[in-house]
Amino acid sequence: IFRLGASTFPMRESSRMFRELQIGVDVLWFNKFDSGAPLNEPTGDDRYLGFETDLFAAWRITSDVAINIRYGVFFPGDAILSDHDARHFLYTGVSYSF
């Protein structure tokens, strides 16, 4: 996996309520080291599995409560044999720490 990402706190100076809001993007490229390596779905002898683009937001609302949201789209590469349609993923989470 190769990953390239960037994130920022866009309202750090302008809004007290959203000063701990972080947004970002990640791009990931997936490859196999061994072209014949098995995966949990049918693959060919190609090494390129595909790439994924993720958008995320993490917001610490209070010192005890944080919200995380991540949306990703995976685009299968030539090694994936079963389905070449884009796959969408959504993750949401709330953390309460004390």
Stockholm file with secondary structure:
# STOCKHOLM 1.0

chainA/1-98         IFRLGASTFPMRESSRMFRELQIGVDVLWFNKFDSGAPLNEPTGDDRYLGFETDLFAAWRITSDVAINIRYGVFFPGDAILSDHDARHFLYTGVSYSF
#=GR chainA/1-98 SS CEEEEEEECTTTTTCSTTTTEEEEEEEEEEECSSTTCCCSSCBCSCSEEEEEEEEEEEEECSSSEEEEEEEEEEEECTTBCSCCSCEEEEEEEEEECC
#=GC SS_cons        CEEEEEEECTTTTTCSTTTTEEEEEEEEEEECSSTTCCCSSCBCSCSEEEEEEEEEEEEECSSSEEEEEEEEEEEECTTBCSCCSCEEEEEEEEEECC
//
